[in-house]
């Protein structure tokens, strides 16, 4: 497969997944902002999300003062923000259009229809009326895109590059969503008794990654920060966990490996093994924020190496 074709497929998948995960992060922030809290705490929540997304400086340059409505506009509509939902779904559609001959008709039509429908919904004011409804629509269209891709495309190199993009992006975003909640927490998550307010925070976090029912099925007990972190990091049977994502990255890398990709496969395998054999108590003792920060750095490096070995190299 030509590297440029692989590049378009990889980024089509990444942008689709990024739009979904941006919607998930915004939705959990809206849910938690409705809980009883001070204005200062609410602002910290929005700033944490911008900071974890590495967008605080860009937001400040454009808006200055921080409020939830402007953050929503910046993260949903702003075409100058490369992580906004509008920019991501536009990028996914443009990459799909560039390789229409490689995609099935159903995959292309799904991407194109999503882009067209997004514009109608935003122009119709759905974000102002009911932002959660819009975020649910974004998640649904992402689910539909993955389902149509898996259900209609030949299982050749094209599908493996699409899956690589999907799970690399998902791993990155699951780590960021986790860090949004845990970053800056002063109390030890293992020692503080859960309050009713805490329950709603952790429940919102779990729902943001479609893990609330899974948590109940796996643990059958009260929601605790330690178990939330374990579920979203170390459980290979949880579809959006870091380990599950790395399992998929490693498996799909094996399918497309070439003469120069051995080091990239080794890096992915080491990251997978570190998660597979980790224990959550050790991670919490070391520091969850530090662990997630290191993971994000390694995922970034892995993405750069995949670009170098298979795709159009990222400009320096």
N, C-alpha and C positions, 0 to 999 in steps of 0.2 A: 504494500500500500504506500502511496506517495505520502511524504511527511506532511505536506500541506493539507491533504484530505484528512489524515489522522488528527491534525491540529484542530481543524474545524469541528470534527466529531467530538473530540475531547472537550473543547470549550463550549460547544452547544450544551453538553451534559453539565458541565460545571456551572454555567450561567443559570440553567434551569434549577439545579439544586440550590444555588446561592439565593435565587429569588425566593424559593420555598423557605430556606433557613432564615433569611431576613424577615420574612413574614412571621415565622415562629418566634424569633427574638422580640419583635415588636409586640406580638400578641401577648407574650408572657409579661412584658413590661406594662402593658395596658391593664392586664388583669391584676397585677400586684399594685399598680398605682391607685386602684380603686379601694384597696384595703385601708383601714384607718392608719394614718401616718402623718408626720409633719411635712410641710412644704420642702424643708431641707432634705428629708429622706427621699421624697419623691424625685427631687432634682438629682440627688446622688444616683438614683436608679437609672435615669436617662443618661447621665454623664458616664456611668459605668458601661452602658451599652455602646455609646459612641467611642469610648476609650478602647474597649475590647475589640471593636470593629476597626480601630485605628483611623477614626474619622473625626475625632474631637477638634483637631486643628482646622480641618476643612469646614466643619460646621461653624466654628467660632469666626472664621474669616468671612463667612457669608451672612450669618445671623447675629453674631454678638451674644446677646442675652439668650439664656436657655429657657425654653418652655416646651411642654409635650407636643403641642400642635405643630410647632416649627420642626421638631425632631421628626415627627411623622411625615411632614411634607418633604423634608430632606431625604429621609430613608425610603420613601415610596415614589415620589414624582421626579425628583431632581435628576435631570439627565447628565449633569456634571459630576454627580456622585456615582462612581463605577459600581458601587454595591447597592444602589437603589433598585427597588423592584422594577421600575420602568427601564432602567439601563440594563439590568440583567435579562429581562424578557426580550428586550430589543436585541441584545447581543446574541441570545440563543436563537432567535429567529433569523438574524443575519448570517450566523454560522451555518444554520440548517439550509438556508437558501443557497449558500455557496457550494454545498455538496448534495443538492437535490437528487442527483443521479445515483448517489450511494444509498440514500434513504428510501424507504418505501413511501408510497403516496400517503398512507395513513399517518406516518410519523411527521412528514412535512406539513400536512394539513392540520395536524394537532398543534404544532408550533405556530403556524401562521394564524390559526383561529384564536389561540391564546393571546397573541399580540394585538389582534384586532379587537377582541372582547375587552382586553385590559383598557384600551383607550376609551371605549364606550362607557365602561364602568366608572372610570375616574372623572370623565366629563360629566357623568350623571350625578356626581356628588356622593357616591357610596362611601368614600373615605370619611367624609364629614358626618354622614348619618350613622354609619355602623362600621367602624374600622375592622372589628373582629370578623364581620361577615366577609369583607374584602380579603382578609388574610386567609380565611377558610377557603375562599375561591382560589387563591394562589396555590395553596397546598393541594387542592383537588386537581388543578390543572397539571401540577408537577407529578402527582400520582398517575394521572391519565397518560402523560407523556412517557413515563417509565413503562407502564403497562402496555401501551401500544408498541413501544420499541421492542420489548421482550416478546410480545405476541406476534409480531409481523416480520421481524428482520432475521436474516440468515445469521447463524452463530459463527461468524467469521471474525476477521481482525477488526472490522468496523464496530461490532458490538462490544468487543473487549476494550477498545479505546473509549467508547461511550461509558462503559462501566467503570473504567479507571477514573475518568473525570468525575463521575457521580460520587464514588466512594472517597476519593481524595478530598473533594469539597465537603462531603458530609462529615468526615473525620475532623476537618478544620473547624466546621461550624458547631459540631457537638461540643468540642473542647471550649469554644468561645461562649456558648450558651451556659455551660457549666461554670465557667469563670465569671460570667456576669453575676451569678448568684453568690459564689463563694468568695470572690475577690473582695478584699477589704473587711471581711468578717472578723470581728475582734474576739468573739467567744470561741472556745474549743468546741467543734461540732459533736464531739463524743461525750462532753461532760454536762452540757446544758439540757435541762428538761424541756421537752417540746411544749409550746403554748399553742392555743388555738390559732393565733395569728401565724405562727411558724408553719402550722399544718397547711394553711392556705397558700403560703409562699411555695412550699415544697410541692404541693399538689399542682400549682400553676406551672412550676418548672417541669414536672413530669408530663403534664398534658402538652406542654410546648414541644415535646419530642415524641408524642404519642406513646407514652410509657406508663401512664397512670394505671391502666388495667393490668399491664405486664408486671408492674411493681406489686400489686395486690396478689397476683397469681404466684409470683416467685417467693415473696416474703410473708404474705398473709399476716401482716402485723402493722403496727404504727409506722408512719413514715419518719425516717431519721436521715439526717444529712449524710452519715457514713454509708448507709445502704443506697441512697440516691447516687452518690459518687461511684460506688461499686457497680451498680447496675449500668450506668452510662459510660463507664470506662472499661470494666474488666469482664463483663458477661458477654461471651461470644454468641449467645442465643438471643440477645437483645439487638434488633435490626439496626438501630442507630448508635450503638455503643462504639467506642473507639476501637476495641478489639475486633468487633464484627466488621467494621470498615476496613481495618488493616488486613483481615483475612481475605477480603475481596480484592484489595489492592494487590496483595501478593499473588493470589491465584490468577488474576488477569494479566499481571506482569509476566508470569510464566508462559502465557499463551502468545505473547507478542515479543518475547525476548529476541535480541539480535546479538551480533558479535561484540558490541560495545556496552551492553547493558548489565554486565555482571555486577559491577559495583553498585548500580542502582537497585538491583534485586537484593543484594546483600544488605543495603541500608534499609530497605523495606522489611526484609526478614528479621533484622535485628530489632526494629521498632515493634514488629508484631510479637516477637519473643519476649521483649521487655514487658509488654502488656499481658501476655499469656501467663507469665510466671510471677507477676506482681501480686502483692497483697495490699488491700486497701488500708490496713492499719499502718503499714510501712509508708505508704504514700502520704497519709495524713500526718504522720510523724515528721516526714521530710518537709511537708508543706505542699498542699494541693495546688495553690497558685503557682509555685515554682515548677511543679511537675507539669502542669498544663502549659505554662509558658515554654518550657523546654520542648514539650510535644509539638506545639505550634511551630517552633523554630525548625524542628526536624521534618515536619510535614511540608513546610515551605521549601526546605532544601530538597526534599524528595520530589516535589513538583518541578523544581528547576532542573533536576537531573533527568526526569522523564522528558521534559521539553528538549533538553540537550541530546538525549539518546534517540528519541523517536519523532519529535515534532519540530515545528519551526522554533528555533531557540529564542528565548526571551531576550529582548534587547538589554544590554548592560546600562 
